[in-house]
Amino acid sequence: MLKKFKNILTNNKVEKFNFEKQVVTIDGRKFTLRKAIAKDAIEFMRIQETIYPIPVPWPIDIVEMELGNKNALYLSLVSDTTVIAFIGVALSDKKESHITNLAVSKDYQNLGVGHLLLNQVFGYCKDRDFLKMSLEVDVTNKAAITLYEAFGFKVKTVHKKYYFRNHHDALEMMVDL
């Protein structure tokens, strides 16, 4: 069993989903959008710590593991040398992609950053023939729900007490690509 688990972890570190770095403009400012790298884990934690109550949704070890996951794509939006937002999408099932995390630093919220990141993963998944995209969102996160609904996401089900940190319910949402 341990050997099988080791093989899964080792095999998950091979890059499977490429992403070409781009310069993007939001509200007249230029940013770099690139595939996340291992050292971004610290920046992801910094963002989470400023926008979520403690404990944060994902501890550092999970963030680091996800950044090395060959069946996922994580993108970082960078201003100068600082990560200001990120998005992750699991791509292991060829029919359905799943947004695992989306976070934007407080100073950059309500500027269209989340919209840009969602547009990027929508295009990425459509180009690779994924049929659907899903996610979970805290029922109290009205701004995120509004953003997801603007992209056509619909509530599929409600997961009671889904989040361990606050015991809030989660909406499972899905959209056809």
N, C-alpha and C positions, 0 to 999 in steps of 0.2 A: 504494500500500500504506500509506504513512504517513497519507494522508488518511482511509482506511478505519479505521485504528487510532485516530486522533484522534476520529473520529465515535463509535466504540465507547466510548471513555473519556468523551467529553462527554455522550453519551446515558445513560451509567450513573449520572449524578449527579442525575437527576430522581427525586424521591421516589415510590416505587411502593407500598411496604408501610407503612401507618400503624400506629401502636401507641399506645394511650391510656395515659398515665402512671397508675400505681396505687401506693397505699400497701399494703405487705404486711407481715405479722408473722411473724417466725421466732424461735422460742425466746423469746417474750415481748418481742422488740425490733422496733421499726418501721423499715422501710426503704422507699425509693422505687425502684420498678422503672419504667424509662423507656427510650425508644428512645435508643440511643447517639448522641452528637454528636461532631463532629470533635475537640474538645479532649479527649475521653475517650481518644484514642489514647495520650497520655502515661501515663494511669492504667493502660491495658491493658498497656503495656510494663512499668510498675512491678510489676504483678501477675505477669506472665510471668517477670520477672527474679528474683522471690522464690520461685517454685515450680518453675522449670525450670533445668537446668544451662545455662551459657553455651556456645554462643550460643543465644538463645531461639528457639523454633520460628518465630516470625514477626517479621521486622525491622519497624521503625517505618513504612517506606514501604509495605509490604504492608498493615499495619494501617490506615493512613490511606486507602489505595486501597479496601479492603474497606468501611470506614465510609461511603464515598461510592458504593458499588455499589448501583444501583437494584434489582438482582435478589437482594438479601440483606437480612436484618433482623438487626441487632445490638442487644441489650438490655444495659443497664447496671443493676446493683443498687447503690444508693447509700446510704451511711450518712452523714447530715449532708451534707457536700459531697464526700465521698471515694467513688470507685468501689471496691467491695469484691469484685465478681464481674462476669463478663460471659459472654454466649453469642452465637454467630453462627450463622445458618442461611441457606444458599443456597436460593433459591426460584425458580430459573430454569426448571426442568422441572416442569410442572403435575402430573405424576404422582409425582415423588420429590423430597422436600426433603432437604437434606444439612447436618448440623451441621458447621460449619467449625472452631469453636473453642469451648471451655468452660473457664473458669478461675476459681478462687476463691482469694482471698487466704488465706494460711496461717492467720491468726487466725480465719477464718470457716469453715474446713473442718470437716466432720463435724457440722454443725449443721442440715443439710437444705437448704443454699443451692443445691447442684447439683440436687437433687431439685426444688426450686421452679422453677429456670430451665428444666429439662427439661419439667416440667408446662406451663409457659407456652408453650414452642415447640410442644409436642404439641397443645395446644388451638388455638393460632394456625393451625397447619397443617391440622388436622382441620376447623376452621371454613372453610377455603379449599379444601376438597376434595382435599388432597394424599392420596395413597394409601399412600405409604411414606416412611420416613425412614432415612437412612444416615449413617455416620460412620466415621472411622478412629481407632484408639486404639493407643498404644504397648503392646506385649505385656507390658511390665514395669509398667504402670500398673494394678495390681490393684484399687485403690479405684475407679477410673473404670470398669473392666470390670464390677465388681460392681454399680455404679450402673446401667450400661446394661443389664445382664442383668435387673435388677429391673424395668426398663421394657419388657422383652420382646425386646430386641435379641438377635439370633443372629449368630454368625460366618458370614459369606458366603465369605470367602477370607482368606488371609494374604499380605500383600505383604512380600517379603523385603527387608531393608535399606532400608525406606521412608523413614526419617527421616535427613536429611542430617547433623544435628548429632551423632548417636550411632550411626548405622547399625543401630538396632533395627528389628525387624520391626514391622509394623502389622497389627492385625486390622481387616478391613473388616466392619462389622456393619450389620445392617438389621432393621427392624421394620415390620410393617403397621400403618397408623394406623386 
